Amino acid sequence: MMNLSNSLHWMFWGSLVIGTFLNGMNILAYRLSDLYLSKTLVYSALLMASNMCILEILMFYDHTRMIKLNLLLIFVVLSLFILSNPIRKMTFGHFLARIRKDKS
């Protein structure tokens, strides 16, 4: 049986790869040159992966009544870092400005 940290390791990297490369835009790519990769996509995949790991830790707590605070803290800090990163704000800010421009 895998321990929690090993399970989180596989979940984080698997979610990161799936979120980055198997998104809706890349699934529909016809050629290799049509694949899409951006900072926003990577930040979104990182946030998804860290949130999935937080959920895994909480489900582990619900099942065993044992909390791994050090692992929970690592992923909460990672999520907060992604949400507060200035590059992410610039990237998403540019994206939101383009949406507002297209609506008007």
Order of alpha helices (4+ residues) and beta strands (2+ residues): alpha-alpha-alpha-alpha-alpha
